């Protein structure tokens, strides 16, 4: 199979399962922990940071990086949703929730990527 076509198949397959996993976990977390802090997106993004760091450390094979790193994690984690939820918090005057969410997302994301990479 053509290398380029194989790469597209790996990313697509990983993305399919990443998007489904994100939807399921996000829905579960939103129902389980209703709050002004979007714990579903926070959990997904922090878990994704950790797992991506772990993947990059232990799997140097391009196929795994395409399938799990680009495909699954690309669809599982979401920077755009994090920012949309942050704007919604600010517009509704939830400054304290915004600060906690933003700090946990960015600081926690970098920290967990680092931990995943150095485990």
Secondary structure per residue as TSV (DSSP state, phi and psi in degrees):
chain	resnum	aa	ss	phi	psi
A	1	X	-	360.0	144.1
A	2	X	-	-56.3	135.7
A	3	X	H	-59.6	-41.7
A	4	X	H	-64.3	-43.8
A	5	X	H	-66.0	-39.5
A	6	X	H	-61.5	-42.8
A	7	X	H	-62.1	-42.8
A	8	X	H	-62.8	-40.8
A	9	X	H	-64.0	-43.5
A	10	X	H	-63.0	-47.1
A	11	X	H	-63.8	-42.3
A	12	X	H	-64.2	-45.2
A	13	X	H	-63.0	-46.8
A	14	X	H	-62.8	-42.4
A	15	X	H	-62.8	-37.7
A	16	X	H	-57.9	-50.2
A	17	X	H	-74.9	-30.1
A	18	X	H	-65.5	-42.5
A	19	X	H	-66.4	-41.7
A	20	X	H	-64.5	-43.7
A	21	X	H	-63.0	-41.3
A	22	X	H	-62.2	-45.6
A	23	X	H	-60.6	-47.3
A	24	X	H	-65.2	-49.4
A	25	X	H	-67.8	-40.9
A	26	X	H	-62.6	-43.0
A	27	X	H	-63.9	-44.3
A	28	X	H	-61.0	-48.1
A	29	X	H	-64.9	-37.9
A	30	X	H	-65.5	-38.9
A	31	X	H	-72.2	-40.7
A	32	X	H	-75.0	-35.3
A	33	X	S	-130.4	68.7
A	34	X	-	-65.8	130.7
A	35	X	S	-165.7	168.2
A	36	X	S	-75.7	-14.1
A	37	X	S	-96.1	122.0
A	38	X	-	-73.8	84.7
A	39	X	H	-64.3	-27.0
A	40	X	H	-62.0	-53.8
A	41	X	H	-65.3	-39.9
A	42	X	H	-60.3	-48.8
A	43	X	H	-61.3	-45.7
A	44	X	H	-61.2	-47.8
A	45	X	H	-68.3	-39.6
A	46	X	H	-69.1	-41.8
A	47	X	H	-62.5	-42.6
A	48	X	H	-62.0	-41.0
A	49	X	H	-61.0	-46.5
A	50	X	H	-61.7	-49.1
A	51	X	H	-66.0	-36.2
A	52	X	H	-67.8	-40.0
A	53	X	H	-61.2	-42.9
A	54	X	H	-62.7	-44.4
A	55	X	H	-61.5	-45.7
A	56	X	H	-65.9	-28.7
A	57	X	H	-74.9	-43.8
A	58	X	H	-103.8	-11.7
A	59	X	-	-124.8	102.9
A	60	X	-	-91.5	-1.9
A	61	X	-	-75.6	129.6
A	62	X	H	-59.6	-34.9
A	63	X	H	-63.1	-41.5
A	64	X	H	-67.7	-40.3
A	65	X	I	-64.5	-38.4
A	66	X	I	-69.0	-46.4
A	67	X	I	-67.3	-53.8
A	68	X	I	-91.7	-48.0
A	69	X	I	-66.8	-59.4
A	70	X	I	-78.2	-47.9
A	71	X	I	-72.4	-69.4
A	72	X	I	-63.3	-55.0
A	73	X	H	-67.5	-32.3
A	74	X	H	-63.1	-37.0
A	75	X	H	-87.2	-27.3
A	76	X	H	-74.9	-48.7
A	77	X	S	-88.2	160.6
A	78	X	-	-152.3	108.2
A	79	X	H	-73.5	-36.3
A	80	X	H	-66.8	-39.4
A	81	X	H	-67.4	-39.8
A	82	X	H	-56.5	-46.6
A	83	X	H	-70.6	-37.3
A	84	X	H	-63.4	-45.1
A	85	X	H	-65.0	-34.8
A	86	X	H	-64.2	-43.9
A	87	X	H	-64.1	-40.9
A	88	X	H	-61.2	-41.2
A	89	X	H	-63.0	-45.2
A	90	X	H	-64.2	-42.5
A	91	X	H	-66.5	-28.6
A	92	X	T	-93.8	7.0
A	93	X	T	77.9	18.0
A	94	X	-	-90.3	64.5
A	95	X	H	-62.8	-42.0
A	96	X	H	-66.4	-45.1
A	97	X	H	-62.9	-39.5
A	98	X	H	-61.1	-44.6
A	99	X	H	-63.1	-46.4
A	100	X	H	-62.3	-47.8
A	101	X	H	-61.5	-46.2
A	102	X	H	-65.7	-45.9
A	103	X	H	-65.0	-44.1
A	104	X	H	-64.1	-41.0
A	105	X	H	-64.3	-53.1
A	106	X	H	-77.7	-49.9
A	107	X	H	-66.5	-46.6
A	108	X	H	-62.9	-39.0
A	109	X	H	-62.9	-46.4
A	110	X	H	-65.4	-44.2
A	111	X	H	-62.1	-45.2
A	112	X	H	-70.5	-32.6
A	113	X	H	-63.7	-44.5
A	114	X	H	-59.7	-47.5
A	115	X	H	-62.9	-45.6
A	116	X	H	-59.2	-39.6
A	117	X	H	-70.3	-35.0
A	118	X	H	-100.5	8.1
A	119	X	-	-68.5	360.0
